[in-house]
Amino acid sequence: MGLIIFFLFFVPLSQCVRSASELTVKLKQGYVRGYMDPDEGFYAFYGIPYATAPTGDNKFKAPLPGPVWLDTLEAVDDTIICPQKDFFNSIPKTMRIKEDCLIANVFVPDTKQKNLSVVVHIHGGGFHTAYGNSVFYKHLIRSKRIIFVNFNYRLGPHGFLCLGTKDAPGNAGMKDQVALLRWVNQNIAEFDGNPEDVTIDGYSAGSSSVDLLMLSESARGLFHKAIPESGAGIAAFSVQTDPIKNAKEYAKLLNYTGSGSVADLEKYYKSISYELLVSGDVTAREDSVFLMSPCIESKGKKESFLSESPDNILKSGLYPKVPTLHGFASMEGLLRLESFDKWKQEMNDNFEAFLSPDLKFKSEDQKKNVTRKIREFYFGKTEINNDQILNFINYFSDVMFTYPTLRTVKYHLEGGHNQIYLYEFSFVHDDLIIIPHTNIRGAGHCSQTNTVSDGFIGRNYTNPRLEEMRTLTRSIWLNFITTGIILNNNSRFVQYIHIYNFNL
């Protein structure tokens, strides 16, 4: 009788205990309790550790398994972010940097439905800044058709130093992302989510991450649909062209004066504080890269995330094809608008400095000839001045986002991918700034993310036309997430989101 009472007391009849104000779930690691957000109408779980970030000399390695706990974890800490520098002054003062920062946030609708579709959202920030909970899709959660997950991953050199050594092999941040997807696969059913219906979604560097996850053997089977929003895995900023060169250049930003050998670089990076480690400002470089980003690791390594170039994997067609909603905004290059006054003269003086580092030339003559052709294609033979600002925007749109996305979709189709949509988002509204030296507005970097989400990196616009567009884009995203196809009959705004259907 005592044994029976023991089991009745300590073993719940259900793995999930729900009330009007709270929800307790049994995970592999232990029980976790989330609470109903009275303003939003869903249960929120903040700060669940999905893995453990290694420390000390091991801090650049793959993540370790997450912790376990005996007492119920109160999932209420929404302040944890990974080591980073706040380059854009967009991080609230309430956020706390932690070395062990690998946490997930889970948002569960108030419904009795089970096997809900799951969205795993990957934040952007040039692989150097931001955090999981900076963007989420409240309206989609309130549809009661999806569970939404966002999370932190290691950033800057902490996540993307790539020396090819045992202690700094590279891609720690991408391995964090794979660890999160494994955690979702193992635990999301306990939240009434369907582990066989997971969509990965991300903006900017998060979009590039989605692209790369589709090509990585380590992530196979962990997701079933993909939405890359303004970023492609084959873009120069997405994969390091020369990781050792980048490690040297970044170290110099931190006043490194060593020999530059791989061993000396590794010793230096291991020795410095996290605060110094992530302080190098690489947000506005002429060559359109951020130095620290994913890399191609040595083949044959057990824990490799990517051991072949994305171009070659795409061209081979040897990767799982999942339904994909891929696209970009029409003026992505507005991302570089603040640099126009400085760079217009630099482009006149030395346009070669603005070429992507992934371009390779057989000779200096070929390089000069290609540089001249590119410059003339965008700017003609005249001086780059204020009248050329739209061409300036178009150039950086193409170099960083548009062309890599179009090339990616081309490779997908040639490789046999027949479940892909491609869109261009061009909607603008009166709250957006007028582009200097013009009388027009443009849909800038990740405008579609700002429209689908509920406030994006500090930009909270409200006007009637925008709300109508939000209704449209949210319906497109929600239909794709839950069905893998796009269903929409709203023709009023269709001119602002051009969708090409490659479902054959």
C-alpha positions in Angstrom: 0.0 0.0 0.0 2.9 2.4 0.8 4.4 1.7 -2.6 1.1 2.4 -4.4 0.7 5.7 -2.5 4.4 6.6 -3.4 3.7 6.2 -7.1 0.4 8.0 -7.0 2.1 10.9 -5.3 5.2 11.2 -7.4 4.1 10.0 -10.8 1.6 12.3 -12.6 -1.1 10.6 -14.6 -0.2 12.9 -17.5 3.1 14.3 -18.7 1.5 17.7 -19.2 -0.5 19.4 -16.4 -2.5 22.4 -17.6 -4.5 25.1 -15.8 -5.9 28.5 -16.8 -2.7 30.2 -15.5 0.1 27.7 -15.8 1.3 24.7 -17.8 3.8 22.0 -16.4 5.5 19.7 -18.8 7.8 16.8 -18.3 11.0 17.0 -20.5 13.9 14.6 -20.8 15.8 16.8 -18.4 13.0 17.3 -15.8 9.7 19.1 -15.2 9.4 22.7 -16.4 6.6 25.1 -15.7 5.4 28.0 -17.9 2.8 30.6 -17.4 -0.1 32.1 -19.3 0.7 35.5 -20.6 -2.6 37.3 -19.9 -2.0 39.9 -22.5 -1.2 37.5 -25.3 -3.3 34.4 -24.6 -0.6 31.7 -24.7 1.7 29.9 -22.3 5.2 31.2 -22.3 8.3 29.2 -21.2 11.5 31.3 -21.0 15.1 30.3 -20.5 14.9 26.5 -20.8 18.5 25.2 -21.2 18.7 23.0 -24.3 22.4 22.5 -24.2 25.5 23.6 -22.2 28.1 26.0 -23.7 31.6 24.7 -22.9 34.0 27.0 -21.1 37.6 27.7 -20.6 39.9 26.3 -23.3 36.9 24.4 -24.7 34.7 27.4 -25.3 35.0 27.2 -29.1 33.9 23.5 -29.2 30.5 22.0 -29.9 27.9 22.3 -27.2 27.6 19.8 -24.4 24.3 18.1 -23.3 21.9 20.3 -21.4 21.6 20.1 -17.6 19.1 17.9 -15.7 17.1 19.0 -12.6 15.1 17.4 -9.8 12.8 20.3 -8.8 10.4 21.8 -11.3 12.2 24.5 -13.4 10.3 27.8 -13.3 10.6 28.9 -16.9 10.3 32.7 -16.3 13.8 34.1 -17.0 13.5 36.0 -20.3 16.8 38.0 -19.8 19.6 35.7 -20.9 21.6 36.5 -24.0 24.9 35.3 -25.4 28.2 37.3 -25.1 28.0 40.1 -27.7 28.5 43.9 -28.3 25.3 45.9 -28.8 26.4 47.4 -32.1 22.9 48.9 -32.9 21.9 50.0 -29.4 18.9 47.7 -29.7 19.3 45.4 -26.7 17.2 46.3 -23.6 19.2 47.1 -20.5 17.3 44.3 -18.7 19.1 41.6 -20.7 21.9 39.7 -19.0 25.0 38.3 -20.8 25.8 34.8 -19.7 28.7 32.6 -20.8 26.4 29.6 -20.7 23.6 31.1 -22.7 22.1 28.2 -24.7 18.4 28.6 -23.8 15.2 28.0 -25.6 11.9 29.9 -25.3 8.7 28.0 -26.1 5.3 29.5 -26.7 2.2 27.2 -26.6 -1.3 28.3 -27.5 -4.2 27.7 -25.2 -5.8 24.8 -27.0 -6.6 21.1 -26.4 -5.4 20.3 -29.9 -2.4 18.0 -30.1 0.3 17.5 -32.8 0.5 21.2 -33.6 2.9 22.4 -36.2 6.1 23.7 -34.8 8.1 26.8 -35.9 11.8 27.1 -34.8 12.9 30.7 -35.4 16.6 31.6 -35.9 17.5 35.2 -35.1 19.7 37.3 -37.4 22.3 39.9 -36.5 25.2 39.1 -38.8 26.2 36.2 -36.6 27.5 38.8 -34.1 24.6 40.2 -32.2 20.9 39.8 -31.2 19.2 37.0 -29.3 16.4 34.5 -29.6 13.5 36.4 -28.1 14.1 39.6 -30.0 11.5 38.5 -32.6 8.5 36.2 -32.3 5.2 35.6 -34.0 2.5 36.3 -31.4 -0.3 36.5 -34.0 0.6 33.2 -35.5 0.7 31.6 -32.0 -2.7 33.0 -31.3 -4.1 31.2 -34.3 -3.8 28.1 -32.1 -2.3 26.2 -34.9 1.4 26.4 -34.1 3.9 26.2 -31.3 6.7 28.7 -31.6 10.3 28.2 -30.4 13.1 30.7 -30.4 16.6 30.4 -28.9 20.1 31.7 -28.4 23.2 30.5 -30.1 26.8 31.6 -29.6 27.9 34.6 -31.6 31.0 36.3 -33.1 34.3 34.5 -32.5 32.6 32.6 -29.5 30.4 30.9 -32.1 32.3 31.1 -35.4 36.1 31.2 -34.8 37.3 28.6 -37.3 41.0 27.6 -36.9 40.5 24.0 -37.9 42.1 22.8 -34.7 40.8 20.4 -32.1 39.9 23.2 -29.7 38.6 25.6 -32.3 37.3 23.6 -35.2 34.7 26.1 -36.2 30.9 26.4 -36.4 30.2 26.2 -32.7 27.2 28.5 -33.2 25.8 26.3 -36.0 26.3 23.2 -33.8 24.3 25.0 -31.1 21.5 25.4 -33.7 21.6 21.6 -34.5 21.6 20.9 -30.7 18.4 23.0 -30.4 16.7 21.1 -33.2 17.6 17.8 -31.6 16.1 19.1 -28.3 12.9 20.1 -30.1 12.8 16.7 -31.7 13.1 15.0 -28.3 10.8 17.3 -26.3 8.3 19.2 -28.4 5.6 16.4 -28.2 5.4 17.0 -24.5 4.2 20.6 -25.3 1.6 18.9 -27.8 3.8 19.8 -30.8 4.4 17.4 -33.7 8.1 16.5 -34.0 7.4 15.4 -37.5 6.1 18.8 -38.6 8.9 21.3 -37.8 9.5 24.4 -39.9 12.8 26.3 -39.5 12.5 30.0 -40.1 15.0 32.9 -39.8 15.8 36.4 -41.0 19.2 37.7 -42.3 22.0 35.7 -40.8 19.2 33.5 -39.4 18.0 33.0 -43.0 21.5 32.0 -44.1 21.5 29.6 -41.1 18.2 28.0 -42.4 19.8 27.7 -45.8 22.9 26.0 -44.4 20.9 23.7 -42.1 19.2 22.4 -45.2 22.6 21.3 -46.5 24.2 19.9 -43.3 24.1 16.2 -42.7 24.1 16.8 -39.0 20.6 18.4 -39.2 18.9 15.8 -41.5 15.5 14.7 -40.4 15.2 17.4 -37.7 12.9 19.7 -39.7 10.4 19.4 -42.5 9.9 22.8 -44.1 12.0 25.9 -44.3 11.5 29.7 -44.6 14.7 31.7 -45.3 13.9 35.4 -45.1 16.5 37.6 -46.7 19.7 35.6 -46.6 21.3 32.7 -48.5 23.9 30.2 -47.5 26.1 30.8 -50.5 26.4 34.6 -49.8 29.9 35.8 -49.0 28.8 36.9 -45.6 27.3 33.5 -44.8 30.4 31.3 -45.2 34.0 32.4 -44.5 36.2 32.4 -47.6 39.5 32.3 -45.7 39.0 31.6 -42.0 42.6 31.9 -40.9 42.9 35.3 -42.6 39.7 36.4 -41.0 40.9 35.2 -37.6 44.0 37.3 -38.0 42.1 40.3 -39.2 39.6 40.1 -36.3 42.3 39.7 -33.8 44.0 42.9 -35.0 40.7 44.7 -34.3 41.3 43.6 -30.7 44.9 44.9 -30.7 46.5 41.5 -31.2 50.3 41.7 -32.0 51.3 38.1 -32.1 53.0 36.1 -34.8 49.8 35.2 -36.6 50.4 31.4 -36.6 47.4 29.2 -36.0 48.8 28.1 -32.6 49.5 31.6 -31.5 46.0 32.8 -32.6 44.4 29.9 -30.7 46.3 30.7 -27.6 45.3 34.4 -27.9 41.6 33.8 -28.4 41.5 31.3 -25.5 43.2 33.8 -23.2 41.0 36.9 -23.6 37.9 37.8 -21.8 34.4 37.3 -23.4 33.9 41.1 -23.3 37.0 41.6 -25.4 36.4 38.6 -27.6 33.1 39.9 -29.0 34.0 43.6 -29.1 35.4 43.8 -32.7 33.1 46.0 -34.8 32.6 44.4 -38.2 29.1 45.7 -39.0 30.0 48.0 -41.9 32.7 46.5 -44.1 33.2 47.5 -47.7 33.5 43.8 -48.8 30.0 43.0 -47.3 31.2 40.3 -44.8 31.4 40.1 -41.0 34.6 38.1 -40.7 33.2 35.6 -38.1 30.5 33.4 -39.7 30.0 29.7 -40.6 32.9 27.9 -42.3 33.8 24.8 -44.2 35.4 22.3 -41.8 37.9 19.6 -42.5 36.4 16.5 -44.0 36.1 13.4 -41.9 35.6 15.2 -38.6 32.9 13.4 -36.6 31.3 16.7 -35.3 31.5 18.7 -38.5 28.6 20.9 -39.4 29.7 21.6 -43.0 32.6 19.9 -44.7 31.8 20.9 -48.3 31.0 24.2 -49.9 27.3 25.1 -50.1 27.7 25.7 -53.8 29.0 22.2 -54.4 26.3 20.5 -52.2 23.6 22.4 -54.0 25.0 21.6 -57.4 25.2 17.9 -56.5 21.5 17.7 -55.5 22.5 15.3 -52.7 20.6 16.7 -49.8 17.0 16.3 -48.6 14.5 18.6 -50.4 11.9 20.1 -48.0 9.2 22.5 -49.0 10.8 26.0 -49.0 9.5 29.5 -49.0 12.6 31.6 -50.0 12.8 35.3 -50.7 14.0 38.8 -50.1 12.8 42.4 -49.9 13.1 44.7 -53.0 15.6 47.1 -51.4 17.7 45.0 -49.1 20.6 47.3 -49.8 19.0 50.0 -47.6 20.9 48.1 -44.9 24.0 50.1 -46.1 22.2 53.5 -46.4 24.1 55.0 -43.4 27.4 54.3 -45.2 26.5 56.1 -48.4 28.0 59.5 -47.6 31.3 57.9 -46.6 31.4 55.2 -49.3 30.4 57.1 -52.4 33.8 58.7 -52.7 35.6 55.6 -51.6 33.8 53.7 -54.4 35.0 56.3 -56.9 38.6 56.0 -55.6 38.8 52.2 -55.2 35.8 50.2 -56.3 37.8 47.0 -56.1 37.6 47.2 -52.2 33.8 46.7 -52.5 34.0 43.4 -54.3 33.0 40.2 -52.4 35.9 38.2 -51.1 34.5 35.0 -52.6 35.4 36.3 -56.1 38.5 34.6 -57.5 40.6 35.9 -60.4 43.3 34.3 -62.6 45.3 37.6 -62.9 45.3 41.2 -61.8 44.3 42.2 -65.3 41.2 40.0 -65.1 40.4 41.5 -61.7 40.6 45.0 -63.0 38.5 44.2 -66.0 35.7 42.5 -63.9 35.8 45.4 -61.4 35.3 47.9 -64.3 32.4 45.9 -65.7 30.6 45.6 -62.4 31.1 49.3 -61.6 29.8 50.3 -65.1 26.8 47.9 -64.8 25.5 49.6 -61.6 26.9 53.2 -62.0 27.8 53.7 -65.6 31.0 55.6 -66.4 29.9 58.7 -64.4 31.0 59.7 -60.8 29.1 58.0 -58.0 27.3 60.9 -56.3 24.0 61.7 -54.6 22.1 61.0 -57.8 23.4 57.4 -57.7 21.9 56.5 -54.4 19.4 54.1 -55.7 22.1 52.3 -57.7 24.2 52.2 -54.5 21.2 50.5 -52.8 20.8 48.1 -55.7 24.4 47.1 -55.7 24.4 46.1 -52.0 21.0 44.4 -52.4 22.4 42.2 -55.2 25.8 41.5 -53.6 24.5 40.5 -50.2 21.0 39.1 -50.7 19.3 39.2 -54.1 21.8 37.4 -56.3 22.8 34.8 -53.7 19.1 34.0 -53.2 18.4 33.7 -56.9 21.4 31.6 -57.5 20.4 29.3 -54.6 16.9 28.8 -56.0 18.4 28.1 -59.5 20.7 25.4 -58.0 17.8 23.9 -56.1 15.7 23.6 -59.2 18.6 22.1 -61.2 19.2 19.7 -58.3 15.6 18.4 -58.5 14.0 20.4 -55.8 10.3 20.7 -56.8 8.7 22.1 -53.7 10.0 25.7 -53.6 8.4 29.1 -53.6 10.4 32.3 -54.4 9.1 35.7 -53.4 10.0 39.4 -53.6 8.5 41.7 -51.0 8.1 45.3 -52.1 5.4 46.7 -49.8 6.0 50.2 -48.3 4.0 52.5 -46.1 4.0 56.1 -45.0 5.9 55.5 -41.7 9.0 54.5 -43.6 11.6 57.1 -44.3 12.0 58.7 -47.7 15.3 57.7 -49.2 17.7 60.7 -49.2 18.0 62.5 -52.6 14.8 60.9 -53.8 11.1 61.1 -53.2 10.5 57.4 -52.8 10.4 54.8 -50.0 11.7 51.3 -50.2 11.2 47.8 -48.6 14.4 47.4 -46.8 16.3 44.5 -45.3 13.9 41.9 -43.8 10.8 44.1 -44.3 8.8 40.9 -44.7 10.0 39.7 -41.2 9.0 43.0 -39.7 5.6 42.6 -41.3 4.9 39.0 -40.2 6.3 39.4 -36.7 5.1 41.6 -33.9 7.8 44.3 -33.8 11.3 43.7 -35.1 14.5 45.2 -33.7 12.9 48.2 -32.3 10.6 49.1 -35.3 7.0 49.0 -34.3 5.0 50.6 -37.1 1.2 50.9 -37.0 -1.1 52.1 -39.8 -4.2 50.7 -41.5 -2.5 49.7 -44.8 0.3 48.0 -42.9 -2.2 46.0 -40.8 -3.9 44.8 -43.9 -0.5 43.7 -45.3 0.3 42.0 -42.1 -2.9 40.0 -42.3 -1.9 38.8 -45.8 1.7 37.9 -45.1 0.7 36.2 -41.8 -1.8 34.1 -43.7 0.8 33.1 -46.3 3.3 32.1 -43.6 0.8 30.3 -41.5 -0.6 28.3 -44.5 2.9 27.3 -45.5 3.9 26.3 -42.0 0.9 24.1 -41.5 0.5 22.7 -45.1 3.8 23.3 -47.0 1.8 25.2 -49.7 0.5 28.7 -50.1 -3.2 29.4 -50.1 -4.3 33.0 -50.5 -7.0 34.8 -52.4 -6.3 38.4 -51.3 -5.5 40.2 -54.5 -5.4 43.7 -53.1 -1.8 43.5 -51.9 -0.6 40.7 -54.2 1.4 43.3 -56.3 3.6 43.9 -53.2 4.6 40.3 -52.6 5.4 38.5 -55.9 5.5 34.8 -55.3 6.8 32.4 -57.9 5.7 28.8 -57.5 8.2 26.1 -58.5 6.1 23.2 -57.2 6.2 21.0 -60.3 
